[in-house]
Amino acid sequence: MDRKDDYLMYPKYGSVKTDWPNLAARTMINREPNMNPKGQWAYEDGLMLNGMYAIYKSTGNVRYLQYIQDNLDRFITDQGQIKGYHYGEFSLDQINNGKAILDLYEETHQNKYKIAATTLYKQLLNQPRTAGGIFWHKKMYPYQVWLDGLYMGAVFYARYQKLFGIQDRLDDVMAQFLGAYQVTHDDKTGLCYHAYDEKHQQSWANKDTGHSPHFWTRSIGWFVMAMVDVLEYLPEISPERAQILDNLKVLLDALRKVAEPITCLWYQITDEGERPMNYLESSGSFMILNALAKALRKGYLSETDWGDFLDEAYPNALKQFVSTDQHQNVNVNKVVYTCGLGGARNRMDLLLITSANRLL
């Protein structure tokens, strides 16, 4: 599988001299040899390990593959059990690490990785759903669809089926993407809201539409990355696949309209660039650029339509967001620390005011 560009590098940008992929990989190894010393089965780790695998595939540096295996083997026993994973929570976040598990299975063909991945797949078979059939984000968030969940759960759902020759549930994968788009899409702006409450009862939910109050750039970033990632696992002649691609193009066109005009990057609150305390946010911006770069490489988007935009945005993102220290460790700055909706503690107040540095 050709994944050499998935970590944000795009062939057109050979003029960007710094070897960011290797620097980022070495930064991870230096700073976090044990990614999660608390033993939490956390989606962030899967995100980083899956990115590390993309760099390994591009460079062939086996040290990166060993780093992935060392960290996953702290959780996956020889019998394929996953320490720290809680099936009964029905959290889509806990599925995301499955992509890194599948990476290792494809590399090693060790049965313990297949067993662990199958455990996660079985969760999706029993995941609670809305009346329209869309996965709840978590059991503790009943009747709620979050854009994050498509990246966390549905891409793995498709990839597992493709890898192990399962053909009868790909329609459900496509229904997840089409259903989530339908319930979160805003016809006026073309953007998608962070979340949707089927019951229209949450404190954050619009009582008429069930939508969350804002367009959040990171959540849209999760969604566009997920749409690009899932396309390679779907039947090419499927009309549903074609519709997912059309939805991706509509959403990307809407994002281009609200990008900050000088940098071609995005604000934390996507469409409110003039709002006090709003700021250009790195994680969401990089996710969107990642989706654009891969979509161009795969031929899903036209170079004529998007090449110049990406040519402008990517160097600006490096300038705005990325730095190195005296040890050549990579820092990604202006990252929102967290953002959630409702629950036991209302986290909406964190939407604008929290940010942190995080290595890429």
ROKE-655075 format. One record per residue (C-alpha): x, y, z; residue in one letter; residue number from 1. Coordinates in nm, 3 decimals, always signed. Each point is the difference from the previous one (the first is absolute). Example, Ala and Ser with C-alpha at 12.3 -4.5 7.8 and 13.67 -1.06 7.14 Angstrom:
<rs>
((+1.230; -0.450; +0.780); A; 1)
((+0.137; +0.344; -0.066); S; 2)
</rs>
This chain:
<rs>
((+0.000; +0.000; +0.000); M; 1)
((+0.141; +0.337; -0.102); D; 2)
((-0.036; +0.227; +0.301); R; 3)
((+0.310; +0.211; -0.028); K; 4)
((-0.188; +0.332; -0.009); D; 5)
((-0.250; -0.059; +0.277); D; 6)
((+0.212; +0.185; +0.256); Y; 7)
((-0.051; +0.340; -0.174); L; 8)
((+0.287; -0.006; -0.248); M; 9)
((-0.115; +0.044; -0.359); Y; 10)
((+0.236; -0.061; -0.295); P; 11)
((-0.045; +0.351; -0.135); K; 12)
((+0.167; +0.141; +0.308); Y; 13)
((+0.349; -0.134; -0.054); G; 14)
((+0.120; +0.357; +0.045); S; 15)
((-0.082; -0.025; +0.370); V; 16)
((+0.349; -0.106; +0.106); K; 17)
((-0.057; -0.117; +0.356); T; 18)
((-0.049; -0.375; +0.038); D; 19)
((-0.310; +0.036; +0.216); W; 20)
((-0.107; -0.367; -0.006); P; 21)
((+0.326; -0.131; +0.141); N; 22)
((+0.028; +0.288; +0.245); L; 23)
((-0.352; -0.064; +0.126); A; 24)
((+0.060; -0.375; +0.033); A; 25)
((+0.325; +0.051; +0.190); R; 26)
((-0.171; +0.255; +0.223); T; 27)
((-0.262; -0.257; +0.095); M; 28)
((+0.263; -0.259; +0.080); I; 29)
((+0.207; +0.245; +0.203); N; 30)
((-0.280; +0.159; +0.197); R; 31)
((-0.241; -0.288; +0.042); E; 32)
((+0.178; -0.335; -0.019); P; 33)
((-0.296; -0.130; +0.199); N; 34)
((-0.291; +0.189; -0.146); M; 35)
((-0.247; -0.071; +0.277); N; 36)
((+0.161; -0.087; +0.334); P; 37)
((-0.340; +0.018; +0.172); K; 38)
((-0.124; -0.295; -0.201); G; 39)
((-0.298; +0.176; -0.155); Q; 40)
((-0.133; -0.135; -0.327); W; 41)
((-0.016; +0.346; -0.161); A; 42)
((-0.089; +0.099; -0.355); Y; 43)
((+0.282; +0.256; -0.010); E; 44)
((+0.255; -0.281; +0.014); D; 45)
((-0.157; -0.174; -0.296); G; 46)
((+0.009; +0.323; -0.194); L; 47)
((+0.372; +0.047; +0.066); M; 48)
((+0.090; -0.365; -0.065); L; 49)
((-0.195; -0.007; -0.324); N; 50)
((+0.190; +0.311; -0.107); G; 51)
((+0.327; -0.163; +0.104); M; 52)
((-0.088; -0.294; -0.221); Y; 53)
((-0.049; +0.233; -0.296); A; 54)
((+0.349; +0.138; +0.059); I; 55)
((+0.140; -0.353; +0.031); Y; 56)
((-0.160; -0.096; -0.333); K; 57)
((+0.154; +0.305; -0.163); S; 58)
((+0.349; -0.029; +0.149); T; 59)
((+0.041; -0.371; +0.065); G; 60)
((+0.153; +0.080; +0.339); N; 61)
((-0.072; -0.312; +0.207); V; 62)
((+0.060; +0.194; +0.321); R; 63)
((-0.336; +0.166; -0.058); Y; 64)
((-0.177; -0.332; -0.046); L; 65)
((+0.163; -0.130; +0.319); Q; 66)
((-0.126; +0.306; +0.187); Y; 67)
((-0.356; -0.079; -0.110); I; 68)
((+0.028; -0.362; +0.103); Q; 69)
((+0.162; +0.078; +0.334); D; 70)
((-0.279; +0.239; +0.093); N; 71)
((-0.289; -0.216; -0.117); L; 72)
((+0.144; -0.309; +0.166); D; 73)
((-0.028; +0.176; +0.335); R; 74)
((-0.375; -0.038; -0.049); F; 75)
((-0.049; -0.310; -0.213); I; 76)
((+0.074; -0.331; +0.167); T; 77)
((+0.125; -0.311; -0.176); D; 78)
((-0.362; -0.121; +0.008); Q; 79)
((-0.123; +0.314; -0.176); G; 80)
((-0.168; +0.159; +0.299); Q; 81)
((+0.014; +0.381; +0.022); I; 82)
((+0.095; +0.144; +0.337); K; 83)
((-0.185; +0.317; +0.090); G; 84)
((-0.271; -0.051; -0.261); Y; 85)
((-0.361; +0.002; +0.125); H; 86)
((-0.244; -0.158; -0.242); Y; 87)
((-0.307; +0.101; +0.198); G; 88)
((+0.072; +0.372; -0.036); E; 89)
((-0.078; -0.029; -0.372); F; 90)
((+0.232; +0.291; -0.067); S; 91)
((+0.098; +0.063; -0.360); L; 92)
((+0.314; +0.166; +0.130); D; 93)
((+0.123; -0.339; +0.119); Q; 94)
((-0.021; -0.138; -0.353); I; 95)
((+0.253; +0.239; -0.151); N; 96)
((+0.304; -0.194; +0.124); N; 97)
((-0.123; -0.287; -0.210); G; 98)
((+0.154; +0.160; -0.307); K; 99)
((+0.346; -0.035; +0.153); A; 100)
((-0.084; -0.359; +0.095); I; 101)
((-0.087; -0.073; -0.363); L; 102)
((+0.326; +0.163; -0.107); D; 103)
((+0.189; -0.245; +0.218); L; 104)
((-0.207; -0.295; -0.113); Y; 105)
((+0.077; +0.078; -0.363); E; 106)
((+0.370; +0.025; +0.085); E; 107)
((+0.036; -0.302; +0.227); T; 108)
((-0.309; -0.220; -0.054); H; 109)
((+0.010; -0.080; +0.370); Q; 110)
((-0.336; -0.143; +0.102); N; 111)
((-0.019; +0.200; +0.322); K; 112)
((-0.046; +0.317; -0.203); Y; 113)
((-0.282; -0.153; -0.201); K; 114)
((-0.170; -0.111; +0.323); I; 115)
((+0.033; +0.348; +0.150); A; 116)
((-0.132; +0.166; -0.315); A; 117)
((-0.292; -0.242; -0.010); T; 118)
((-0.093; +0.099; +0.356); T; 119)
((-0.028; +0.361; -0.114); L; 120)
((-0.193; -0.098; -0.312); Y; 121)
((-0.251; -0.193; +0.213); K; 122)
((-0.064; +0.315; +0.202); Q; 123)
((-0.109; +0.176; -0.318); L; 124)
((-0.236; -0.283; -0.085); L; 125)
((-0.181; +0.072; +0.326); N; 126)
((+0.055; +0.376; +0.023); Q; 127)
((-0.315; +0.191; +0.107); P; 128)
((-0.155; +0.197; -0.284); R; 129)
((-0.238; +0.281; -0.070); T; 130)
((-0.336; -0.079; -0.156); A; 131)
((+0.166; +0.077; -0.334); G; 132)
((+0.268; -0.261; +0.062); G; 133)
((+0.293; +0.229; +0.080); I; 134)
((+0.235; -0.106; +0.279); F; 135)
((-0.030; +0.182; +0.332); W; 136)
((+0.332; +0.161; +0.079); H; 137)
((+0.004; -0.172; +0.339); K; 138)
((-0.246; -0.180; +0.222); K; 139)
((+0.033; +0.288; +0.248); M; 140)
((-0.106; +0.239; -0.279); Y; 141)
((-0.328; -0.164; -0.107); P; 142)
((-0.159; +0.094; -0.332); Y; 143)
((+0.296; +0.224; -0.086); Q; 144)
((+0.196; +0.001; -0.326); V; 145)
((+0.340; +0.175; +0.008); W; 146)
((+0.208; +0.055; -0.312); L; 147)
((+0.301; -0.135; +0.191); D; 148)
((-0.158; -0.343; +0.003); G; 149)
((+0.030; -0.051; -0.373); L; 150)
((+0.378; +0.022; +0.024); Y; 151)
((+0.017; -0.198; +0.323); M; 152)
((-0.227; -0.288; -0.093); G; 153)
((-0.129; -0.012; -0.354); A; 154)
((+0.333; -0.001; -0.186); V; 155)
((+0.118; -0.299; +0.205); F; 156)
((-0.340; -0.160; -0.061); Y; 157)
((+0.061; +0.018; -0.376); A; 158)
((+0.366; -0.094; +0.007); R; 159)
((-0.058; -0.308; +0.215); Y; 160)
((-0.261; -0.125; -0.245); Q; 161)
((+0.221; +0.062; -0.302); K; 162)
((+0.299; -0.171; +0.163); L; 163)
((-0.191; -0.312; +0.107); F; 164)
((-0.227; -0.032; -0.303); G; 165)
((-0.330; +0.094; +0.162); I; 166)
((-0.243; +0.131; -0.263); Q; 167)
((-0.340; +0.018; +0.165); D; 168)
((+0.050; +0.304; +0.227); R; 169)
((+0.171; +0.255; -0.223); L; 170)
((-0.345; +0.145; -0.068); D; 171)
((-0.019; +0.077; +0.371); D; 172)
((+0.335; +0.178; -0.013); V; 173)
((-0.124; +0.223; -0.279); M; 174)
((-0.327; +0.057; +0.184); A; 175)
((+0.199; +0.128; +0.300); Q; 176)
((+0.170; +0.265; -0.214); F; 177)
((-0.309; +0.102; -0.191); L; 178)
((-0.218; +0.007; +0.309); G; 179)
((+0.245; +0.203; +0.206); A; 180)
((+0.036; +0.251; -0.282); Y; 181)
((-0.376; +0.032; -0.038); Q; 182)
((-0.070; +0.071; +0.367); V; 183)
((+0.291; +0.242; +0.052); T; 184)
((+0.010; +0.186; -0.332); H; 185)
((-0.104; +0.364; -0.015); D; 186)
((-0.155; +0.095; -0.334); D; 187)
((+0.075; +0.370; +0.044); K; 188)
((+0.377; -0.023; +0.050); T; 189)
((+0.077; -0.347; -0.136); G; 190)
((+0.183; -0.080; +0.324); L; 191)
((-0.076; -0.281; +0.246); C; 192)
((-0.075; +0.055; +0.367); Y; 193)
((+0.211; -0.169; +0.263); H; 194)
((-0.285; -0.217; +0.125); A; 195)
((-0.367; -0.089; -0.024); Y; 196)
((-0.242; -0.105; +0.274); D; 197)
((-0.276; -0.216; -0.141); E; 198)
((-0.229; +0.079; +0.293); K; 199)
((+0.070; +0.379; -0.007); H; 200)
((+0.027; -0.016; +0.379); Q; 201)
((+0.364; +0.069; +0.086); Q; 202)
((+0.084; +0.336; +0.155); S; 203)
((+0.213; +0.083; -0.303); W; 204)
((-0.247; -0.116; -0.263); A; 205)
((-0.209; +0.232; -0.213); N; 206)
((-0.357; -0.089; +0.091); K; 207)
((-0.113; +0.012; -0.362); D; 208)
((+0.291; -0.168; -0.177); T; 209)
((+0.189; -0.194; +0.269); G; 210)
((+0.325; +0.162; -0.114); H; 211)
((+0.280; +0.111; +0.228); S; 212)
((+0.053; +0.379; +0.012); P; 213)
((+0.316; +0.028; -0.209); H; 214)
((+0.202; -0.124; -0.291); F; 215)
((+0.321; -0.126; +0.157); W; 216)
((+0.299; -0.028; -0.231); T; 217)
((+0.156; -0.306; +0.164); R; 218)
((-0.322; -0.199; -0.023); S; 219)
((-0.035; +0.091; -0.367); I; 220)
((+0.363; -0.100; -0.040); G; 221)
((-0.073; -0.343; +0.144); W; 222)
((-0.291; -0.035; -0.242); F; 223)
((+0.179; +0.097; -0.321); V; 224)
((+0.297; -0.222; +0.087); M; 225)
((-0.241; -0.286; +0.064); A; 226)
((-0.179; +0.048; -0.332); M; 227)
((+0.329; +0.000; -0.191); V; 228)
((+0.134; -0.301; +0.192); D; 229)
((-0.311; -0.214; -0.042); V; 230)
((-0.033; +0.037; -0.377); L; 231)
((+0.276; -0.253; -0.075); E; 232)
((-0.188; -0.273; +0.187); Y; 233)
((-0.334; +0.047; -0.178); L; 234)
((-0.124; -0.148; -0.330); P; 235)
((+0.094; +0.247; -0.274); E; 236)
((-0.323; -0.049; -0.193); I; 237)
((-0.220; +0.063; +0.303); S; 238)
((-0.232; +0.303; -0.026); P; 239)
((+0.035; +0.044; +0.376); E; 240)
((+0.377; +0.031; -0.035); R; 241)
((-0.053; +0.260; -0.271); A; 242)
((-0.231; +0.191; +0.233); Q; 243)
((+0.258; -0.003; +0.281); I; 244)
((+0.250; +0.149; -0.245); L; 245)
((-0.252; +0.265; -0.108); D; 246)
((-0.066; +0.086; +0.366); N; 247)
((+0.374; +0.032; +0.059); L; 248)
((+0.031; +0.245; -0.289); K; 249)
((-0.293; +0.208; +0.127); V; 250)
((+0.149; +0.017; +0.347); L; 251)
((+0.347; +0.088; -0.126); L; 252)
((-0.142; +0.274; -0.223); D; 253)
((-0.181; +0.141; +0.304); A; 254)
((+0.322; -0.011; +0.202); L; 255)
((+0.188; +0.190; -0.270); R; 256)
((-0.257; +0.280; +0.021); K; 257)
((+0.062; +0.055; +0.372); V; 258)
((+0.377; -0.053; +0.002); A; 259)
((+0.200; +0.298; +0.121); E; 260)
((+0.079; +0.171; -0.333); P; 261)
((+0.370; +0.074; +0.053); I; 262)
((+0.113; -0.334; +0.144); T; 263)
((-0.272; -0.230; -0.142); C; 264)
((-0.032; -0.153; +0.350); L; 265)
((-0.293; -0.034; +0.236); W; 266)
((-0.118; +0.150; +0.325); Y; 267)
((-0.096; -0.205; +0.305); Q; 268)
((-0.363; +0.102; -0.050); I; 269)
((+0.001; -0.065; -0.370); T; 270)
((-0.222; +0.277; -0.136); D; 271)
((+0.053; +0.272; +0.265); E; 272)
((+0.344; +0.139; -0.077); G; 273)
((-0.086; +0.339; +0.151); E; 274)
((-0.124; -0.143; +0.329); R; 275)
((+0.195; +0.115; +0.308); P; 276)
((+0.238; -0.268; +0.133); M; 277)
((-0.033; -0.203; -0.318); N; 278)
((+0.332; -0.096; -0.159); Y; 279)
((+0.155; -0.196; -0.284); L; 280)
((+0.009; -0.356; +0.133); E; 281)
((+0.260; -0.253; -0.106); S; 282)
((-0.148; -0.346; +0.049); S; 283)
((-0.313; +0.066; -0.203); G; 284)
((+0.190; +0.188; -0.268); S; 285)
((+0.255; -0.280; -0.036); F; 286)
((-0.276; -0.261; -0.018); M; 287)
((-0.168; +0.183; -0.285); I; 288)
((+0.332; +0.040; -0.182); L; 289)
((+0.070; -0.369; +0.055); N; 290)
((-0.335; -0.087; -0.159); A; 291)
((+0.068; +0.232; -0.293); L; 292)
((+0.350; -0.139; -0.062); A; 293)
((-0.111; -0.361; +0.005); K; 294)
((-0.310; +0.072; -0.210); A; 295)
((+0.218; +0.166; -0.264); L; 296)
((+0.250; -0.285; +0.003); R; 297)
((-0.279; -0.257; -0.036); K; 298)
((-0.167; +0.194; -0.279); G; 299)
((-0.318; +0.073; +0.195); Y; 300)
((+0.050; +0.374; -0.050); L; 301)
((+0.120; +0.199; -0.297); S; 302)
((+0.348; +0.151; +0.007); E; 303)
((-0.143; +0.293; -0.193); T; 304)
((-0.260; +0.066; +0.269); D; 305)
((+0.212; -0.053; +0.310); W; 306)
((+0.372; -0.010; -0.080); G; 307)
((+0.064; +0.374; +0.030); D; 308)
((-0.199; +0.022; +0.323); F; 309)
((+0.200; -0.278; +0.162); L; 310)
((+0.321; +0.148; -0.137); D; 311)
((-0.084; +0.319; +0.191); E; 312)
((-0.140; -0.154; +0.317); A; 313)
((+0.260; -0.265; +0.084); Y; 314)
((+0.305; +0.230; +0.036); P; 315)
((-0.217; +0.244; +0.194); N; 316)
((-0.103; -0.279; +0.238); A; 317)
((+0.364; -0.083; +0.064); L; 318)
((+0.077; +0.365; +0.065); K; 319)
((-0.302; +0.058; +0.224); Q; 320)
((-0.001; -0.319; +0.200); F; 321)
((+0.323; -0.200; -0.006); V; 322)
((+0.333; +0.061; +0.171); S; 323)
((+0.303; -0.197; +0.111); T; 324)
((+0.202; +0.032; +0.318); D; 325)
((+0.378; -0.011; +0.044); Q; 326)
((-0.009; -0.380; -0.011); H; 327)
((-0.194; +0.000; -0.329); Q; 328)
((-0.313; -0.126; +0.172); N; 329)
((-0.319; +0.108; -0.173); V; 330)
((-0.270; +0.210; +0.168); N; 331)
((-0.345; +0.061; -0.144); V; 332)
((-0.143; +0.315; +0.155); N; 333)
((-0.345; +0.157; +0.027); K; 334)
((-0.171; -0.334; +0.057); V; 335)
((-0.332; +0.008; +0.181); V; 336)
((+0.044; -0.225; +0.302); Y; 337)
((-0.349; -0.146; +0.012); T; 338)
((-0.360; +0.066; -0.087); C; 339)
((-0.307; -0.199; +0.088); G; 340)
((-0.374; +0.028; +0.024); L; 341)
((-0.210; -0.044; +0.309); G; 342)
((+0.045; -0.298; +0.226); G; 343)
((+0.057; +0.019; +0.374); A; 344)
((+0.203; +0.318; -0.047); R; 345)
((-0.089; +0.246; -0.269); N; 346)
((+0.316; +0.044; -0.208); R; 347)
((-0.129; +0.251; -0.256); M; 348)
((+0.178; +0.282; +0.182); D; 349)
((+0.328; -0.162; -0.101); L; 350)
((-0.069; +0.057; -0.368); L; 351)
((+0.185; +0.328; -0.029); L; 352)
((+0.217; +0.038; +0.306); I; 353)
((+0.213; -0.314; +0.018); T; 354)
((+0.302; -0.066; -0.213); S; 355)
((+0.325; -0.187; +0.042); A; 356)
((+0.313; -0.112; -0.179); N; 357)
((+0.004; -0.353; -0.133); R; 358)
((+0.256; -0.173; -0.209); L; 359)
((-0.131; -0.119; -0.333); L; 360)
</rs>
